[in-house]
Amino acid sequence: MRTLLLILLAATSLPAEESLFGKKANAAAVTPEPPPAPSAPAANAGVPSPGATPSEETVDTSVTITPFRPFQTAEAKEVRPFSMARLNRPLAFESTRELLRLHAAFVQQHVADASPEGFARAPGPITSMEYVVQQDLGEGRLLVKANWSASADGLLGAGEDAYAVLIPEKAPAVGEKGRAVVANVGLVAVKFTPAFAPLSGRRMTMRREAFIECAPLPDGPAALQKFVDNVKAGARISVFTAEKFPCKTCGGLGFTREAQKGKLEDKRIPCASCESGKVTVRIETQFAP
């Protein structure tokens, strides 16, 4: 009996939230709170501010042109002189026929300029071009779609309906057609945003041949006489030509022989050092009075 009274007294002394059977839930926890009242919409919600314009994506119109593969003239393997004093002498290399051939090479490798001599070496192979302007790249540079022929020295191949970078003497408008004598300066990388179909709006980098419009040298008897006079006056002039010589490996035959056991006829093996018995050698001819 005494034990039961002690248990009842301990139960009455516990806090209201706790009992012998665990923690009781408070009335505040059982009663749900009323939902918050909806807030009033802002007075200017959804109304654009005066003068505001919709955001537009900015288009990068900058142009960057960097050399990718500059044109480099192959070095000559041999150097030989051409003396005007020995012209047409017996057994001499210097003949009128050779002079005409070398003068033609001189015209193909030089352009007219404002120097005292009136000419300068071209930066690369010279050719003729027909083009249509596609886009103005700024600073006198144009992106054109062009056709050009192969250079006379074989260092530049022909191009057909190809994009190229051109620096003309007088810049035509976009869409205009033109024709010019140009010198190739190598391959360049053009980073820009095209403004013509079907590439309009695409930021890209194109690797294309680059050309500079130039003034060709005249050809003919008067030009040849002026050339001879310049050489006699001491002008330092040289031209590069590709000459063919008999191959030393095969003796100019285009093949070598190999004995075959049990056969009278030798086996012919194509020469790996030449083509049809000839080798091409790049020669620099230096003119002297």
C-alpha positions as CSV (number, residue, x, y, z in Angstrom):
1,M,0.0,0.0,0.0
2,R,2.8,2.3,0.9
3,T,4.5,1.5,-2.4
4,L,1.4,2.4,-4.4
5,L,1.2,5.8,-2.6
6,L,4.8,6.6,-3.5
7,I,4.1,5.8,-7.2
8,L,1.1,8.1,-7.3
9,L,3.0,10.9,-5.6
10,A,5.9,10.6,-8.1
11,A,3.4,10.7,-11.0
12,T,1.7,13.9,-9.7
13,S,5.1,15.6,-9.3
14,L,6.1,15.2,-13.0
15,P,5.7,18.2,-15.5
16,A,2.5,18.4,-17.4
17,E,4.2,17.4,-20.7
18,E,5.7,14.1,-19.4
19,S,4.1,11.0,-17.9
20,L,5.1,7.5,-17.1
21,F,4.1,6.4,-20.7
22,G,6.2,9.0,-22.5
23,K,6.1,12.6,-23.6
24,K,2.7,14.2,-24.2
25,A,2.1,16.4,-27.2
26,N,1.6,20.0,-26.5
27,A,-1.6,21.6,-27.6
28,A,0.3,24.1,-29.7
29,A,2.0,21.2,-31.6
30,V,-1.4,19.5,-32.2
31,T,-3.3,22.5,-33.3
32,P,-2.3,23.5,-36.9
33,E,-1.3,27.0,-37.5
34,P,-3.4,29.0,-39.8
35,P,-1.8,29.5,-43.3
36,P,-0.1,32.8,-43.9
37,A,-2.2,35.4,-45.7
38,P,-1.3,35.8,-49.3
39,S,0.9,38.8,-49.9
40,A,-0.3,41.6,-52.1
41,P,1.3,41.7,-55.5
42,A,3.8,44.4,-56.1
43,A,2.4,47.5,-57.7
44,N,4.9,47.4,-60.6
45,A,5.3,43.7,-61.0
46,G,5.4,42.6,-64.6
47,V,5.5,46.2,-65.9
48,P,8.8,47.0,-67.8
49,S,10.5,50.1,-66.7
50,P,10.5,53.1,-69.1
51,G,13.3,52.9,-71.7
52,A,14.1,49.3,-71.0
53,T,14.9,47.2,-74.1
54,P,15.0,43.4,-74.5
55,S,18.5,41.9,-74.1
56,E,20.2,41.0,-77.3
57,E,23.2,38.6,-77.9
58,T,26.2,40.6,-78.8
59,V,28.0,39.5,-82.0
60,D,31.8,39.6,-82.1
61,T,32.8,41.4,-85.3
62,S,36.5,41.6,-84.6
63,V,38.9,40.2,-87.2
64,T,42.3,38.6,-86.5
65,I,44.6,37.5,-89.2
66,T,47.8,35.6,-88.4
67,P,50.4,33.9,-90.6
68,F,49.9,30.2,-90.7
69,R,52.4,29.0,-93.3
70,P,54.3,31.9,-94.9
71,F,55.6,31.4,-98.4
72,Q,59.3,30.4,-98.4
73,T,61.4,30.3,-101.5
74,A,63.4,27.1,-101.9
75,E,67.1,27.6,-101.6
76,A,69.2,27.2,-104.7
77,K,71.5,24.2,-104.9
78,E,73.9,25.9,-107.4
79,V,74.9,29.5,-108.2
80,R,76.2,30.4,-111.6
81,P,77.1,33.8,-113.1
82,F,75.9,35.4,-116.3
83,S,78.3,38.0,-117.7
84,M,77.1,40.4,-120.3
85,A,80.7,40.9,-121.5
86,R,80.7,37.2,-122.6
87,L,77.4,37.4,-124.5
88,N,77.4,35.2,-127.7
89,R,81.1,34.3,-127.4
90,P,82.1,30.9,-128.8
91,L,81.3,28.0,-126.4
92,A,80.0,30.5,-123.9
93,F,77.0,29.8,-121.7
94,E,75.9,33.4,-122.2
95,S,73.8,33.4,-125.4
96,T,70.9,35.5,-126.6
97,R,68.5,32.6,-126.3
98,E,69.6,32.0,-122.7
99,L,69.2,35.8,-122.0
100,L,65.6,35.8,-123.3
101,R,64.8,32.7,-121.2
102,L,66.3,34.3,-118.0
103,H,64.6,37.6,-118.7
104,A,61.2,35.9,-118.8
105,A,62.0,34.3,-115.4
106,F,63.0,37.8,-114.1
107,V,59.6,39.2,-115.2
108,Q,57.8,36.4,-113.4
109,Q,59.7,36.9,-110.2
110,H,59.7,40.7,-109.9
111,V,57.2,43.5,-109.7
112,A,57.3,47.2,-110.5
113,D,57.8,49.6,-107.6
114,A,58.9,53.2,-106.9
115,S,62.6,52.3,-106.2
116,P,65.3,53.8,-108.4
117,E,65.7,50.5,-110.2
118,G,62.0,50.4,-110.9
119,F,61.5,46.8,-109.7
120,A,61.7,44.6,-106.6
121,R,61.5,40.9,-106.0
122,A,58.0,39.6,-105.5
123,P,57.1,38.2,-102.1
124,G,55.9,35.0,-103.7
125,P,54.7,33.4,-106.9
126,I,52.9,35.8,-109.3
127,T,49.6,34.9,-111.0
128,S,46.4,36.4,-112.3
129,M,43.1,36.3,-110.4
130,E,39.4,36.8,-110.9
131,Y,37.4,37.4,-107.8
132,V,34.1,38.5,-106.2
133,V,34.3,40.4,-102.9
134,Q,32.5,38.5,-100.1
135,Q,33.4,40.6,-97.0
136,D,35.5,43.6,-96.0
137,L,37.8,42.5,-93.2
138,G,39.1,46.0,-92.5
139,E,42.5,47.7,-92.9
140,G,42.3,47.2,-96.7
141,R,41.9,43.4,-96.5
142,L,39.1,41.6,-98.3
143,L,37.7,38.1,-98.2
144,V,37.1,37.1,-101.8
145,K,35.9,34.0,-103.7
146,A,38.4,33.7,-106.5
147,N,39.8,31.7,-109.4
148,W,43.6,31.9,-110.1
149,S,45.9,30.1,-112.4
150,A,49.0,28.2,-111.4
151,S,52.2,30.3,-111.3
152,A,54.7,29.9,-114.2
153,D,57.4,28.6,-111.8
154,G,55.1,25.8,-110.5
155,L,55.4,26.9,-106.9
156,L,51.7,27.9,-106.6
157,G,48.9,25.6,-107.7
158,A,45.7,26.8,-109.4
159,G,42.6,27.7,-107.4
160,E,38.9,27.4,-108.4
161,D,36.0,28.9,-106.5
162,A,38.2,29.2,-103.4
163,Y,38.0,31.7,-100.6
164,A,41.1,33.8,-100.2
165,V,42.4,37.0,-98.5
166,L,43.3,39.8,-100.9
167,I,44.9,43.2,-100.3
168,P,44.0,45.2,-103.4
169,E,45.4,48.6,-104.5
170,K,41.8,50.0,-104.6
171,A,39.2,48.2,-102.4
172,P,36.0,47.5,-104.3
173,A,32.6,47.2,-102.6
174,V,31.2,44.0,-101.3
175,G,29.6,42.0,-104.2
176,E,31.7,43.6,-106.9
177,K,33.8,41.6,-109.3
178,G,37.5,42.3,-110.1
179,R,40.6,41.1,-111.9
180,A,44.2,41.6,-110.8
181,V,47.7,40.4,-111.0
182,V,48.6,39.2,-107.5
183,A,51.6,37.8,-105.6
184,N,51.0,35.0,-103.1
185,V,52.4,35.5,-99.6
186,G,51.4,32.1,-98.1
187,L,48.7,30.7,-95.9
188,V,47.0,32.7,-93.2
189,A,44.5,32.0,-90.4
190,V,41.5,34.3,-90.4
191,K,39.3,34.5,-87.3
192,F,36.2,36.4,-88.0
193,T,32.4,36.3,-88.1
194,P,31.2,35.9,-91.7
195,A,28.5,38.3,-93.0
196,F,27.5,36.3,-96.0
197,A,25.4,33.1,-96.6
198,P,25.6,30.3,-95.8
199,L,28.2,31.1,-93.1
200,S,26.5,34.2,-91.7
201,G,26.8,34.7,-88.0
202,R,29.1,31.8,-87.3
203,R,32.3,32.7,-85.4
204,M,35.1,30.7,-87.1
205,T,38.7,30.4,-88.2
206,M,39.5,29.8,-91.8
207,R,43.0,29.0,-93.2
208,R,43.2,30.5,-96.7
209,E,45.8,31.6,-99.2
210,A,46.7,35.3,-99.0
211,F,47.5,37.6,-102.0
212,I,48.7,41.1,-102.6
213,E,47.8,43.0,-105.8
214,C,51.0,44.1,-107.6
215,A,52.0,45.8,-110.8
216,P,53.7,43.4,-113.2
217,L,56.8,44.3,-115.1
218,P,56.5,44.9,-118.9
219,D,57.8,42.4,-121.3
220,G,59.2,43.0,-124.8
221,P,62.2,44.3,-126.6
222,A,62.2,47.7,-124.8
223,A,61.9,46.0,-121.4
224,L,64.8,43.6,-122.3
225,Q,67.0,46.5,-123.3
226,K,66.2,48.3,-120.1
227,F,67.1,45.1,-118.2
228,V,70.5,44.8,-120.0
229,D,71.2,48.5,-119.3
230,N,70.5,48.0,-115.6
231,V,72.9,45.0,-115.4
232,K,75.6,47.0,-117.2
233,A,75.1,49.9,-114.8
234,G,75.8,47.5,-111.9
235,A,72.4,46.5,-110.7
236,R,72.4,43.4,-108.6
237,I,69.9,41.1,-110.3
238,S,69.4,37.3,-109.9
239,V,66.8,34.9,-111.0
240,F,65.9,31.3,-109.9
241,T,65.2,28.6,-112.4
242,A,64.5,24.9,-112.2
243,E,67.0,23.1,-114.6
244,K,66.9,19.4,-115.6
245,F,70.1,17.5,-115.8
246,P,70.9,13.8,-116.5
247,C,70.8,11.6,-113.4
248,K,74.2,10.5,-112.2
249,T,72.8,7.4,-110.5
250,C,71.4,5.8,-113.6
251,G,73.4,7.7,-116.2
252,G,70.2,9.3,-117.7
253,L,68.5,6.0,-118.5
254,G,65.8,6.2,-115.9
255,F,66.6,2.7,-114.6
256,T,69.3,0.6,-113.2
257,R,70.3,-3.0,-114.2
258,E,70.5,-6.0,-112.0
259,A,71.9,-9.4,-113.2
260,Q,69.5,-12.4,-113.0
261,K,70.9,-15.9,-112.4
262,G,70.4,-18.1,-115.4
263,K,69.3,-15.4,-117.7
264,L,71.1,-13.4,-120.3
265,E,68.9,-10.2,-120.0
266,D,69.4,-8.1,-116.9
267,K,66.4,-7.0,-114.8
268,R,65.5,-3.3,-115.1
269,I,64.8,-1.5,-111.9
270,P,63.3,2.1,-112.0
271,C,65.7,4.6,-110.7
272,A,64.6,6.0,-107.3
273,S,66.7,9.2,-107.7
274,C,65.1,10.7,-110.9
275,E,62.2,10.7,-113.2
276,S,62.8,9.4,-116.7
277,G,66.5,9.9,-116.3
278,K,66.4,13.6,-115.4
279,V,66.8,15.4,-112.0
280,T,65.5,18.9,-111.3
281,V,68.0,21.3,-109.7
282,R,67.1,24.8,-108.5
283,I,69.8,27.2,-109.8
284,E,70.3,30.9,-109.0
285,T,71.7,32.9,-111.9
286,Q,73.5,36.1,-110.9
287,F,73.9,38.7,-113.6
288,A,77.1,40.7,-114.0
289,P,78.3,43.5,-116.4
